[in-house]
Amino acid sequence: MANDSGASKGRRRIQGGRFDVRRVLYMATLTACRANPVIKAFYERLIAAGKLPKVALVACMRKLLTMLNAMVRSNKPWDNSLHNSPLGA
């Protein structure tokens, strides 16, 4: 959600959607940023690019969610070979 009015630009925030799902995804992403090499590399790349930690975490939340949706859609378990790339995520 944007917090803009006229020429002033405020900080963005997450709002809307299902709070319970967002809360669980947030905690899962915190753990993934420490333990999952794919998400960790993506998070570190965003931080190195100058993104704020919370912004980088929300981007990782979205990446993790798309990975999980693809796993459910294809009915396949996690496979590291699908997610490792030479660019680091």
PDB file with one MODEL, atoms N, CA, C and O in Angstrom:
MODEL        1
ATOM      1  N   MET A   1       0.849  -1.173   0.000  1.00  0.00           N
ATOM      2  CA  MET A   1       0.000   0.000   0.000  1.00  0.00           C
ATOM      3  C   MET A   1       0.897   1.240   0.000  1.00  0.00           C
ATOM      4  O   MET A   1       1.841   1.348   0.784  1.00  0.00           O
ATOM      5  N   ALA A   2       0.582   2.151  -0.881  1.00  0.00           N
ATOM      6  CA  ALA A   2       1.343   3.396  -0.959  1.00  0.00           C
ATOM      7  C   ALA A   2       0.782   4.400   0.040  1.00  0.00           C
ATOM      8  O   ALA A   2      -0.418   4.414   0.316  1.00  0.00           O
ATOM      9  N   ASN A   3       1.652   5.228   0.572  1.00  0.00           N
ATOM     10  CA  ASN A   3       1.255   6.286   1.498  1.00  0.00           C
ATOM     11  C   ASN A   3       1.654   7.617   0.857  1.00  0.00           C
ATOM     12  O   ASN A   3       2.502   8.342   1.377  1.00  0.00           O
ATOM     13  N   ASP A   4       1.023   7.923  -0.284  1.00  0.00           N
ATOM     14  CA  ASP A   4       1.367   9.110  -1.057  1.00  0.00           C
ATOM     15  C   ASP A   4       0.233  10.126  -0.991  1.00  0.00           C
ATOM     16  O   ASP A   4      -0.939   9.772  -0.864  1.00  0.00           O
ATOM     17  N   SER A   5       0.609  11.388  -1.080  1.00  0.00           N
ATOM     18  CA  SER A   5      -0.364  12.468  -1.153  1.00  0.00           C
ATOM     19  C   SER A   5       0.287  13.645  -1.866  1.00  0.00           C
ATOM     20  O   SER A   5       1.236  14.242  -1.357  1.00  0.00           O
ATOM     21  N   GLY A   6      -0.222  13.973  -3.035  1.00  0.00           N
ATOM     22  CA  GLY A   6       0.361  15.078  -3.786  1.00  0.00           C
ATOM     23  C   GLY A   6       1.782  14.755  -4.198  1.00  0.00           C
ATOM     24  O   GLY A   6       2.041  13.727  -4.823  1.00  0.00           O
ATOM     25  N   ALA A   7       2.706  15.642  -3.844  1.00  0.00           N
ATOM     26  CA  ALA A   7       4.110  15.442  -4.219  1.00  0.00           C
ATOM     27  C   ALA A   7       4.861  14.591  -3.202  1.00  0.00           C
ATOM     28  O   ALA A   7       5.963  14.127  -3.493  1.00  0.00           O
ATOM     29  N   SER A   8       4.291  14.375  -2.015  1.00  0.00           N
ATOM     30  CA  SER A   8       5.015  13.610  -0.989  1.00  0.00           C
ATOM     31  C   SER A   8       4.873  12.113  -1.243  1.00  0.00           C
ATOM     32  O   SER A   8       3.808  11.627  -1.622  1.00  0.00           O
ATOM     33  N   LYS A   9       5.955  11.408  -1.030  1.00  0.00           N
ATOM     34  CA  LYS A   9       5.987   9.961  -1.209  1.00  0.00           C
ATOM     35  C   LYS A   9       6.314   9.325   0.135  1.00  0.00           C
ATOM     36  O   LYS A   9       7.409   9.518   0.663  1.00  0.00           O
ATOM     37  N   GLY A  10       5.384   8.578   0.685  1.00  0.00           N
ATOM     38  CA  GLY A  10       5.614   7.918   1.967  1.00  0.00           C
ATOM     39  C   GLY A  10       6.135   6.506   1.762  1.00  0.00           C
ATOM     40  O   GLY A  10       6.283   6.042   0.631  1.00  0.00           O
ATOM     41  N   ARG A  11       6.407   5.836   2.857  1.00  0.00           N
ATOM     42  CA  ARG A  11       6.886   4.452   2.790  1.00  0.00           C
ATOM     43  C   ARG A  11       5.733   3.526   2.457  1.00  0.00           C
ATOM     44  O   ARG A  11       4.585   3.776   2.824  1.00  0.00           O
ATOM     45  N   ARG A  12       6.060   2.456   1.759  1.00  0.00           N
ATOM     46  CA  ARG A  12       5.057   1.454   1.414  1.00  0.00           C
ATOM     47  C   ARG A  12       4.929   0.468   2.566  1.00  0.00           C
ATOM     48  O   ARG A  12       5.839   0.320   3.382  1.00  0.00           O
ATOM     49  N   ARG A  13       3.790  -0.198   2.618  1.00  0.00           N
ATOM     50  CA  ARG A  13       3.584  -1.206   3.651  1.00  0.00           C
ATOM     51  C   ARG A  13       2.723  -2.320   3.084  1.00  0.00           C
ATOM     52  O   ARG A  13       2.014  -2.148   2.092  1.00  0.00           O
ATOM     53  N   ILE A  14       2.806  -3.459   3.739  1.00  0.00           N
ATOM     54  CA  ILE A  14       2.015  -4.616   3.340  1.00  0.00           C
ATOM     55  C   ILE A  14       0.686  -4.543   4.089  1.00  0.00           C
ATOM     56  O   ILE A  14       0.647  -4.334   5.302  1.00  0.00           O
ATOM     57  N   GLN A  15      -0.388  -4.719   3.347  1.00  0.00           N
ATOM     58  CA  GLN A  15      -1.711  -4.697   3.948  1.00  0.00           C
ATOM     59  C   GLN A  15      -2.639  -5.475   3.037  1.00  0.00           C
ATOM     60  O   GLN A  15      -2.377  -5.593   1.840  1.00  0.00           O
ATOM     61  N   GLY A  16      -3.702  -5.999   3.579  1.00  0.00           N
ATOM     62  CA  GLY A  16      -4.663  -6.742   2.777  1.00  0.00           C
ATOM     63  C   GLY A  16      -4.272  -8.206   2.696  1.00  0.00           C
ATOM     64  O   GLY A  16      -3.248  -8.627   3.234  1.00  0.00           O
ATOM     65  N   GLY A  17      -5.095  -8.957   2.025  1.00  0.00           N
ATOM     66  CA  GLY A  17      -4.836 -10.383   1.910  1.00  0.00           C
ATOM     67  C   GLY A  17      -5.221 -11.112   3.190  1.00  0.00           C
ATOM     68  O   GLY A  17      -5.927 -10.573   4.042  1.00  0.00           O
ATOM     69  N   ARG A  18      -4.752 -12.326   3.306  1.00  0.00           N
ATOM     70  CA  ARG A  18      -5.088 -13.144   4.475  1.00  0.00           C
ATOM     71  C   ARG A  18      -3.975 -13.025   5.499  1.00  0.00           C
ATOM     72  O   ARG A  18      -2.845 -13.447   5.255  1.00  0.00           O
ATOM     73  N   PHE A  19      -4.296 -12.453   6.635  1.00  0.00           N
ATOM     74  CA  PHE A  19      -3.304 -12.180   7.669  1.00  0.00           C
ATOM     75  C   PHE A  19      -2.646 -13.453   8.165  1.00  0.00           C
ATOM     76  O   PHE A  19      -1.427 -13.484   8.329  1.00  0.00           O
ATOM     77  N   ASP A  20      -3.419 -14.506   8.409  1.00  0.00           N
ATOM     78  CA  ASP A  20      -2.856 -15.754   8.938  1.00  0.00           C
ATOM     79  C   ASP A  20      -1.848 -16.366   7.970  1.00  0.00           C
ATOM     80  O   ASP A  20      -0.791 -16.840   8.387  1.00  0.00           O
ATOM     81  N   VAL A  21      -2.174 -16.356   6.686  1.00  0.00           N
ATOM     82  CA  VAL A  21      -1.258 -16.900   5.683  1.00  0.00           C
ATOM     83  C   VAL A  21      -0.008 -16.037   5.596  1.00  0.00           C
ATOM     84  O   VAL A  21       1.104 -16.560   5.508  1.00  0.00           O
ATOM     85  N   ARG A  22      -0.183 -14.717   5.621  1.00  0.00           N
ATOM     86  CA  ARG A  22       0.955 -13.801   5.545  1.00  0.00           C
ATOM     87  C   ARG A  22       1.883 -13.975   6.742  1.00  0.00           C
ATOM     88  O   ARG A  22       3.104 -13.929   6.593  1.00  0.00           O
ATOM     89  N   ARG A  23       1.312 -14.175   7.924  1.00  0.00           N
ATOM     90  CA  ARG A  23       2.113 -14.361   9.137  1.00  0.00           C
ATOM     91  C   ARG A  23       2.937 -15.648   9.064  1.00  0.00           C
ATOM     92  O   ARG A  23       4.117 -15.648   9.415  1.00  0.00           O
ATOM     93  N   VAL A  24       2.328 -16.734   8.615  1.00  0.00           N
ATOM     94  CA  VAL A  24       3.042 -18.011   8.493  1.00  0.00           C
ATOM     95  C   VAL A  24       4.118 -17.906   7.417  1.00  0.00           C
ATOM     96  O   VAL A  24       5.225 -18.413   7.600  1.00  0.00           O
ATOM     97  N   LEU A  25       3.806 -17.255   6.299  1.00  0.00           N
ATOM     98  CA  LEU A  25       4.780 -17.104   5.218  1.00  0.00           C
ATOM     99  C   LEU A  25       5.958 -16.251   5.670  1.00  0.00           C
ATOM    100  O   LEU A  25       7.095 -16.516   5.280  1.00  0.00           O
ATOM    101  N   TYR A  26       5.704 -15.238   6.483  1.00  0.00           N
ATOM    102  CA  TYR A  26       6.768 -14.378   7.001  1.00  0.00           C
ATOM    103  C   TYR A  26       7.746 -15.196   7.847  1.00  0.00           C
ATOM    104  O   TYR A  26       8.960 -15.096   7.668  1.00  0.00           O
ATOM    105  N   MET A  27       7.219 -15.997   8.759  1.00  0.00           N
ATOM    106  CA  MET A  27       8.086 -16.794   9.625  1.00  0.00           C
ATOM    107  C   MET A  27       8.840 -17.861   8.829  1.00  0.00           C
ATOM    108  O   MET A  27      10.010 -18.127   9.100  1.00  0.00           O
ATOM    109  N   ALA A  28       8.172 -18.469   7.851  1.00  0.00           N
ATOM    110  CA  ALA A  28       8.844 -19.464   7.014  1.00  0.00           C
ATOM    111  C   ALA A  28       9.966 -18.819   6.213  1.00  0.00           C
ATOM    112  O   ALA A  28      11.015 -19.431   6.009  1.00  0.00           O
ATOM    113  N   THR A  29       9.756 -17.598   5.761  1.00  0.00           N
ATOM    114  CA  THR A  29      10.770 -16.903   4.976  1.00  0.00           C
ATOM    115  C   THR A  29      11.941 -16.477   5.851  1.00  0.00           C
ATOM    116  O   THR A  29      13.085 -16.512   5.398  1.00  0.00           O
ATOM    117  N   LEU A  30      11.686 -16.080   7.081  1.00  0.00           N
ATOM    118  CA  LEU A  30      12.780 -15.765   7.999  1.00  0.00           C
ATOM    119  C   LEU A  30      13.700 -16.970   8.160  1.00  0.00           C
ATOM    120  O   LEU A  30      14.923 -16.837   8.129  1.00  0.00           O
ATOM    121  N   THR A  31      13.109 -18.131   8.329  1.00  0.00           N
ATOM    122  CA  THR A  31      13.895 -19.356   8.463  1.00  0.00           C
ATOM    123  C   THR A  31      14.615 -19.685   7.158  1.00  0.00           C
ATOM    124  O   THR A  31      15.779 -20.085   7.167  1.00  0.00           O
ATOM    125  N   ALA A  32      13.914 -19.514   6.036  1.00  0.00           N
ATOM    126  CA  ALA A  32      14.515 -19.830   4.737  1.00  0.00           C
ATOM    127  C   ALA A  32      15.689 -18.908   4.427  1.00  0.00           C
ATOM    128  O   ALA A  32      16.647 -19.330   3.780  1.00  0.00           O
ATOM    129  N   CYS A  33      15.630 -17.671   4.871  1.00  0.00           N
ATOM    130  CA  CYS A  33      16.733 -16.736   4.625  1.00  0.00           C
ATOM    131  C   CYS A  33      17.994 -17.156   5.372  1.00  0.00           C
ATOM    132  O   CYS A  33      19.095 -16.739   5.010  1.00  0.00           O
ATOM    133  N   ARG A  34      17.850 -17.960   6.389  1.00  0.00           N
ATOM    134  CA  ARG A  34      19.007 -18.447   7.143  1.00  0.00           C
ATOM    135  C   ARG A  34      19.438 -19.838   6.700  1.00  0.00           C
ATOM    136  O   ARG A  34      20.631 -20.141   6.703  1.00  0.00           O
ATOM    137  N   ALA A  35      18.489 -20.690   6.320  1.00  0.00           N
ATOM    138  CA  ALA A  35      18.799 -22.102   6.115  1.00  0.00           C
ATOM    139  C   ALA A  35      18.724 -22.568   4.664  1.00  0.00           C
ATOM    140  O   ALA A  35      19.448 -23.489   4.288  1.00  0.00           O
ATOM    141  N   ASN A  36      17.881 -21.969   3.847  1.00  0.00           N
ATOM    142  CA  ASN A  36      17.710 -22.406   2.467  1.00  0.00           C
ATOM    143  C   ASN A  36      18.720 -21.681   1.585  1.00  0.00           C
ATOM    144  O   ASN A  36      18.675 -20.453   1.506  1.00  0.00           O
ATOM    145  N   PRO A  37      19.623 -22.388   0.923  1.00  0.00           N
ATOM    146  CA  PRO A  37      20.669 -21.711   0.148  1.00  0.00           C
ATOM    147  C   PRO A  37      20.135 -20.862  -1.007  1.00  0.00           C
ATOM    148  O   PRO A  37      20.738 -19.844  -1.346  1.00  0.00           O
ATOM    149  N   VAL A  38      19.023 -21.258  -1.611  1.00  0.00           N
ATOM    150  CA  VAL A  38      18.458 -20.503  -2.731  1.00  0.00           C
ATOM    151  C   VAL A  38      17.894 -19.170  -2.242  1.00  0.00           C
ATOM    152  O   VAL A  38      18.209 -18.121  -2.804  1.00  0.00           O
ATOM    153  N   ILE A  39      17.074 -19.206  -1.213  1.00  0.00           N
ATOM    154  CA  ILE A  39      16.460 -17.985  -0.683  1.00  0.00           C
ATOM    155  C   ILE A  39      17.525 -17.115  -0.022  1.00  0.00           C
ATOM    156  O   ILE A  39      17.478 -15.890  -0.131  1.00  0.00           O
ATOM    157  N   LYS A  40      18.481 -17.736   0.659  1.00  0.00           N
ATOM    158  CA  LYS A  40      19.546 -16.984   1.321  1.00  0.00           C
ATOM    159  C   LYS A  40      20.368 -16.194   0.307  1.00  0.00           C
ATOM    160  O   LYS A  40      20.671 -15.022   0.531  1.00  0.00           O
ATOM    161  N   ALA A  41      20.730 -16.832  -0.808  1.00  0.00           N
ATOM    162  CA  ALA A  41      21.505 -16.146  -1.849  1.00  0.00           C
ATOM    163  C   ALA A  41      20.704 -14.998  -2.453  1.00  0.00           C
ATOM    164  O   ALA A  41      21.257 -13.933  -2.725  1.00  0.00           O
ATOM    165  N   PHE A  42      19.408 -15.208  -2.664  1.00  0.00           N
ATOM    166  CA  PHE A  42      18.542 -14.165  -3.207  1.00  0.00           C
ATOM    167  C   PHE A  42      18.454 -12.985  -2.240  1.00  0.00           C
ATOM    168  O   PHE A  42      18.554 -11.830  -2.655  1.00  0.00           O
ATOM    169  N   TYR A  43      18.267 -13.278  -0.946  1.00  0.00           N
ATOM    170  CA  TYR A  43      18.190 -12.237   0.079  1.00  0.00           C
ATOM    171  C   TYR A  43      19.494 -11.440   0.147  1.00  0.00           C
ATOM    172  O   TYR A  43      19.472 -10.210   0.178  1.00  0.00           O
ATOM    173  N   GLU A  44      20.611 -12.132   0.170  1.00  0.00           N
ATOM    174  CA  GLU A  44      21.908 -11.453   0.259  1.00  0.00           C
ATOM    175  C   GLU A  44      22.184 -10.598  -0.983  1.00  0.00           C
ATOM    176  O   GLU A  44      22.796  -9.535  -0.881  1.00  0.00           O
ATOM    177  N   ARG A  45      21.738 -11.058  -2.142  1.00  0.00           N
ATOM    178  CA  ARG A  45      21.906 -10.278  -3.373  1.00  0.00           C
ATOM    179  C   ARG A  45      21.096  -8.990  -3.306  1.00  0.00           C
ATOM    180  O   ARG A  45      21.567  -7.936  -3.734  1.00  0.00           O
ATOM    181  N   LEU A  46      19.877  -9.069  -2.769  1.00  0.00           N
ATOM    182  CA  LEU A  46      19.048  -7.873  -2.641  1.00  0.00           C
ATOM    183  C   LEU A  46      19.641  -6.886  -1.637  1.00  0.00           C
ATOM    184  O   LEU A  46      19.633  -5.678  -1.877  1.00  0.00           O
ATOM    185  N   ILE A  47      20.152  -7.389  -0.521  1.00  0.00           N
ATOM    186  CA  ILE A  47      20.774  -6.530   0.487  1.00  0.00           C
ATOM    187  C   ILE A  47      22.020  -5.855  -0.098  1.00  0.00           C
ATOM    188  O   ILE A  47      22.254  -4.669   0.136  1.00  0.00           O
ATOM    189  N   ALA A  48      22.817  -6.613  -0.860  1.00  0.00           N
ATOM    190  CA  ALA A  48      24.012  -6.047  -1.491  1.00  0.00           C
ATOM    191  C   ALA A  48      23.655  -4.977  -2.513  1.00  0.00           C
ATOM    192  O   ALA A  48      24.449  -4.074  -2.777  1.00  0.00           O
ATOM    193  N   ALA A  49      22.458  -5.081  -3.090  1.00  0.00           N
ATOM    194  CA  ALA A  49      22.003  -4.094  -4.067  1.00  0.00           C
ATOM    195  C   ALA A  49      21.445  -2.843  -3.393  1.00  0.00           C
ATOM    196  O   ALA A  49      21.046  -1.897  -4.071  1.00  0.00           O
ATOM    197  N   GLY A  50      21.416  -2.836  -2.054  1.00  0.00           N
ATOM    198  CA  GLY A  50      20.984  -1.652  -1.330  1.00  0.00           C
ATOM    199  C   GLY A  50      19.534  -1.661  -0.883  1.00  0.00           C
ATOM    200  O   GLY A  50      19.032  -0.637  -0.418  1.00  0.00           O
ATOM    201  N   LYS A  51      18.845  -2.790  -1.010  1.00  0.00           N
ATOM    202  CA  LYS A  51      17.456  -2.859  -0.553  1.00  0.00           C
ATOM    203  C   LYS A  51      17.413  -2.902   0.967  1.00  0.00           C
ATOM    204  O   LYS A  51      18.320  -3.431   1.610  1.00  0.00           O
ATOM    205  N   LEU A  52      16.364  -2.348   1.526  1.00  0.00           N
ATOM    206  CA  LEU A  52      16.153  -2.424   2.968  1.00  0.00           C
ATOM    207  C   LEU A  52      15.882  -3.875   3.359  1.00  0.00           C
ATOM    208  O   LEU A  52      15.310  -4.627   2.571  1.00  0.00           O
ATOM    209  N   PRO A  53      16.285  -4.279   4.565  1.00  0.00           N
ATOM    210  CA  PRO A  53      16.079  -5.677   4.971  1.00  0.00           C
ATOM    211  C   PRO A  53      14.627  -6.143   4.890  1.00  0.00           C
ATOM    212  O   PRO A  53      14.370  -7.270   4.468  1.00  0.00           O
ATOM    213  N   LYS A  54      13.686  -5.308   5.281  1.00  0.00           N
ATOM    214  CA  LYS A  54      12.279  -5.715   5.229  1.00  0.00           C
ATOM    215  C   LYS A  54      11.795  -5.844   3.782  1.00  0.00           C
ATOM    216  O   LYS A  54      11.006  -6.733   3.463  1.00  0.00           O
ATOM    217  N   VAL A  55      12.266  -4.962   2.919  1.00  0.00           N
ATOM    218  CA  VAL A  55      11.907  -5.036   1.504  1.00  0.00           C
ATOM    219  C   VAL A  55      12.460  -6.314   0.890  1.00  0.00           C
ATOM    220  O   VAL A  55      11.767  -6.991   0.130  1.00  0.00           O
ATOM    221  N   ALA A  56      13.696  -6.645   1.214  1.00  0.00           N
ATOM    222  CA  ALA A  56      14.310  -7.870   0.712  1.00  0.00           C
ATOM    223  C   ALA A  56      13.568  -9.101   1.241  1.00  0.00           C
ATOM    224  O   ALA A  56      13.389 -10.079   0.515  1.00  0.00           O
ATOM    225  N   LEU A  57      13.141  -9.053   2.492  1.00  0.00           N
ATOM    226  CA  LEU A  57      12.418 -10.175   3.083  1.00  0.00           C
ATOM    227  C   LEU A  57      11.070 -10.374   2.394  1.00  0.00           C
ATOM    228  O   LEU A  57      10.667 -11.509   2.141  1.00  0.00           O
ATOM    229  N   VAL A  58      10.378  -9.290   2.091  1.00  0.00           N
ATOM    230  CA  VAL A  58       9.087  -9.406   1.403  1.00  0.00           C
ATOM    231  C   VAL A  58       9.280  -9.948  -0.013  1.00  0.00           C
ATOM    232  O   VAL A  58       8.446 -10.713  -0.498  1.00  0.00           O
ATOM    233  N   ALA A  59      10.360  -9.564  -0.674  1.00  0.00           N
ATOM    234  CA  ALA A  59      10.660 -10.117  -1.997  1.00  0.00           C
ATOM    235  C   ALA A  59      10.927 -11.617  -1.892  1.00  0.00           C
ATOM    236  O   ALA A  59      10.516 -12.389  -2.759  1.00  0.00           O
ATOM    237  N   CYS A  60      11.615 -12.025  -0.827  1.00  0.00           N
ATOM    238  CA  CYS A  60      11.861 -13.454  -0.601  1.00  0.00           C
ATOM    239  C   CYS A  60      10.564 -14.188  -0.291  1.00  0.00           C
ATOM    240  O   CYS A  60      10.391 -15.340  -0.688  1.00  0.00           O
ATOM    241  N   MET A  61       9.656 -13.530   0.411  1.00  0.00           N
ATOM    242  CA  MET A  61       8.348 -14.127   0.685  1.00  0.00           C
ATOM    243  C   MET A  61       7.639 -14.435  -0.630  1.00  0.00           C
ATOM    244  O   MET A  61       7.075 -15.514  -0.809  1.00  0.00           O
ATOM    245  N   ARG A  62       7.677 -13.485  -1.531  1.00  0.00           N
ATOM    246  CA  ARG A  62       7.021 -13.687  -2.828  1.00  0.00           C
ATOM    247  C   ARG A  62       7.698 -14.807  -3.611  1.00  0.00           C
ATOM    248  O   ARG A  62       7.021 -15.631  -4.226  1.00  0.00           O
ATOM    249  N   LYS A  63       9.021 -14.843  -3.593  1.00  0.00           N
ATOM    250  CA  LYS A  63       9.753 -15.894  -4.309  1.00  0.00           C
ATOM    251  C   LYS A  63       9.435 -17.266  -3.723  1.00  0.00           C
ATOM    252  O   LYS A  63       9.201 -18.221  -4.463  1.00  0.00           O
ATOM    253  N   LEU A  64       9.428 -17.365  -2.399  1.00  0.00           N
ATOM    254  CA  LEU A  64       9.111 -18.628  -1.743  1.00  0.00           C
ATOM    255  C   LEU A  64       7.684 -19.063  -2.070  1.00  0.00           C
ATOM    256  O   LEU A  64       7.435 -20.245  -2.308  1.00  0.00           O
ATOM    257  N   LEU A  65       6.757 -18.124  -2.081  1.00  0.00           N
ATOM    258  CA  LEU A  65       5.367 -18.445  -2.374  1.00  0.00           C
ATOM    259  C   LEU A  65       5.216 -18.963  -3.801  1.00  0.00           C
ATOM    260  O   LEU A  65       4.475 -19.919  -4.030  1.00  0.00           O
ATOM    261  N   THR A  66       5.904 -18.352  -4.762  1.00  0.00           N
ATOM    262  CA  THR A  66       5.810 -18.837  -6.140  1.00  0.00           C
ATOM    263  C   THR A  66       6.437 -20.217  -6.281  1.00  0.00           C
ATOM    264  O   THR A  66       5.948 -21.046  -7.048  1.00  0.00           O
ATOM    265  N   MET A  67       7.527 -20.471  -5.539  1.00  0.00           N
ATOM    266  CA  MET A  67       8.129 -21.804  -5.556  1.00  0.00           C
ATOM    267  C   MET A  67       7.166 -22.839  -4.980  1.00  0.00           C
ATOM    268  O   MET A  67       6.999 -23.920  -5.544  1.00  0.00           O
ATOM    269  N   LEU A  68       6.538 -22.508  -3.867  1.00  0.00           N
ATOM    270  CA  LEU A  68       5.601 -23.441  -3.236  1.00  0.00           C
ATOM    271  C   LEU A  68       4.381 -23.682  -4.121  1.00  0.00           C
ATOM    272  O   LEU A  68       3.902 -24.811  -4.218  1.00  0.00           O
ATOM    273  N   ASN A  69       3.875 -22.628  -4.768  1.00  0.00           N
ATOM    274  CA  ASN A  69       2.746 -22.795  -5.682  1.00  0.00           C
ATOM    275  C   ASN A  69       3.113 -23.709  -6.844  1.00  0.00           C
ATOM    276  O   ASN A  69       2.304 -24.541  -7.255  1.00  0.00           O
ATOM    277  N   ALA A  70       4.322 -23.564  -7.377  1.00  0.00           N
ATOM    278  CA  ALA A  70       4.761 -24.425  -8.473  1.00  0.00           C
ATOM    279  C   ALA A  70       4.880 -25.875  -8.014  1.00  0.00           C
ATOM    280  O   ALA A  70       4.547 -26.796  -8.759  1.00  0.00           O
ATOM    281  N   MET A  71       5.358 -26.073  -6.781  1.00  0.00           N
ATOM    282  CA  MET A  71       5.475 -27.436  -6.252  1.00  0.00           C
ATOM    283  C   MET A  71       4.102 -28.089  -6.097  1.00  0.00           C
ATOM    284  O   MET A  71       3.926 -29.268  -6.405  1.00  0.00           O
ATOM    285  N   VAL A  72       3.130 -27.308  -5.615  1.00  0.00           N
ATOM    286  CA  VAL A  72       1.775 -27.840  -5.447  1.00  0.00           C
ATOM    287  C   VAL A  72       1.149 -28.117  -6.813  1.00  0.00           C
ATOM    288  O   VAL A  72       0.509 -29.151  -7.007  1.00  0.00           O
ATOM    289  N   ARG A  73       1.334 -27.192  -7.759  1.00  0.00           N
ATOM    290  CA  ARG A  73       0.761 -27.338  -9.090  1.00  0.00           C
ATOM    291  C   ARG A  73       1.293 -28.587  -9.805  1.00  0.00           C
ATOM    292  O   ARG A  73       0.534 -29.315 -10.444  1.00  0.00           O
ATOM    293  N   SER A  74       2.599 -28.823  -9.689  1.00  0.00           N
ATOM    294  CA  SER A  74       3.204 -29.962 -10.381  1.00  0.00           C
ATOM    295  C   SER A  74       3.211 -31.233  -9.535  1.00  0.00           C
ATOM    296  O   SER A  74       3.585 -32.304 -10.014  1.00  0.00           O
ATOM    297  N   ASN A  75       2.797 -31.108  -8.280  1.00  0.00           N
ATOM    298  CA  ASN A  75       2.746 -32.240  -7.354  1.00  0.00           C
ATOM    299  C   ASN A  75       4.116 -32.905  -7.207  1.00  0.00           C
ATOM    300  O   ASN A  75       4.232 -34.130  -7.217  1.00  0.00           O
ATOM    301  N   LYS A  76       5.154 -32.067  -7.071  1.00  0.00           N
ATOM    302  CA  LYS A  76       6.521 -32.563  -6.911  1.00  0.00           C
ATOM    303  C   LYS A  76       7.134 -31.980  -5.643  1.00  0.00           C
ATOM    304  O   LYS A  76       6.803 -30.861  -5.252  1.00  0.00           O
ATOM    305  N   PRO A  77       8.032 -32.735  -4.995  1.00  0.00           N
ATOM    306  CA  PRO A  77       8.703 -32.201  -3.802  1.00  0.00           C
ATOM    307  C   PRO A  77       9.800 -31.212  -4.195  1.00  0.00           C
ATOM    308  O   PRO A  77      10.084 -31.019  -5.377  1.00  0.00           O
ATOM    309  N   TRP A  78      10.401 -30.602  -3.202  1.00  0.00           N
ATOM    310  CA  TRP A  78      11.503 -29.655  -3.415  1.00  0.00           C
ATOM    311  C   TRP A  78      12.645 -30.367  -4.113  1.00  0.00           C
ATOM    312  O   TRP A  78      13.004 -31.485  -3.745  1.00  0.00           O
ATOM    313  N   ASP A  79      13.213 -29.725  -5.117  1.00  0.00           N
ATOM    314  CA  ASP A  79      14.351 -30.282  -5.854  1.00  0.00           C
ATOM    315  C   ASP A  79      15.380 -29.167  -6.030  1.00  0.00           C
ATOM    316  O   ASP A  79      15.135 -28.193  -6.742  1.00  0.00           O
ATOM    317  N   ASN A  80      16.536 -29.317  -5.373  1.00  0.00           N
ATOM    318  CA  ASN A  80      17.567 -28.274  -5.419  1.00  0.00           C
ATOM    319  C   ASN A  80      18.049 -28.005  -6.837  1.00  0.00           C
ATOM    320  O   ASN A  80      18.415 -26.873  -7.152  1.00  0.00           O
ATOM    321  N   SER A  81      18.059 -29.007  -7.692  1.00  0.00           N
ATOM    322  CA  SER A  81      18.572 -28.811  -9.044  1.00  0.00           C
ATOM    323  C   SER A  81      17.690 -27.848  -9.849  1.00  0.00           C
ATOM    324  O   SER A  81      18.167 -27.227 -10.799  1.00  0.00           O
ATOM    325  N   LEU A  82      16.424 -27.720  -9.485  1.00  0.00           N
ATOM    326  CA  LEU A  82      15.539 -26.792 -10.191  1.00  0.00           C
ATOM    327  C   LEU A  82      15.773 -25.341  -9.772  1.00  0.00           C
ATOM    328  O   LEU A  82      15.496 -24.420 -10.540  1.00  0.00           O
ATOM    329  N   HIS A  83      16.272 -25.140  -8.581  1.00  0.00           N
ATOM    330  CA  HIS A  83      16.362 -23.789  -8.033  1.00  0.00           C
ATOM    331  C   HIS A  83      17.765 -23.215  -8.010  1.00  0.00           C
ATOM    332  O   HIS A  83      17.928 -22.012  -7.810  1.00  0.00           O
ATOM    333  N   ASN A  84      18.773 -24.033  -8.206  1.00  0.00           N
ATOM    334  CA  ASN A  84      20.155 -23.526  -8.222  1.00  0.00           C
ATOM    335  C   ASN A  84      20.458 -22.959  -9.592  1.00  0.00           C
ATOM    336  O   ASN A  84      20.266 -23.623 -10.610  1.00  0.00           O
ATOM    337  N   SER A  85      20.933 -21.729  -9.608  1.00  0.00           N
ATOM    338  CA  SER A  85      21.330 -21.120 -10.867  1.00  0.00           C
ATOM    339  C   SER A  85      22.714 -20.508 -10.688  1.00  0.00           C
ATOM    340  O   SER A  85      23.123 -20.218  -9.563  1.00  0.00           O
ATOM    341  N   PRO A  86      23.438 -20.309 -11.790  1.00  0.00           N
ATOM    342  CA  PRO A  86      24.784 -19.733 -11.670  1.00  0.00           C
ATOM    343  C   PRO A  86      24.769 -18.294 -11.206  1.00  0.00           C
ATOM    344  O   PRO A  86      25.800 -17.794 -10.756  1.00  0.00           O
ATOM    345  N   LEU A  87      23.638 -17.602 -11.298  1.00  0.00           N
ATOM    346  CA  LEU A  87      23.556 -16.205 -10.881  1.00  0.00           C
ATOM    347  C   LEU A  87      23.321 -16.050  -9.393  1.00  0.00           C
ATOM    348  O   LEU A  87      23.421 -14.935  -8.882  1.00  0.00           O
ATOM    349  N   GLY A  88      23.018 -17.098  -8.690  1.00  0.00           N
ATOM    350  CA  GLY A  88      22.844 -17.013  -7.249  1.00  0.00           C
ATOM    351  C   GLY A  88      21.401 -16.945  -6.807  1.00  0.00           C
ATOM    352  O   GLY A  88      21.149 -16.804  -5.611  1.00  0.00           O
ATOM    353  N   ALA A  89      20.452 -17.037  -7.697  1.00  0.00           N
ATOM    354  CA  ALA A  89      19.024 -17.139  -7.389  1.00  0.00           C
ATOM    355  C   ALA A  89      18.203 -16.634  -8.503  1.00  0.00           C
ATOM    356  O   ALA A  89      16.975 -16.643  -8.418  1.00  0.00           O
TER     357      ALA A  89
ENDMDL
END
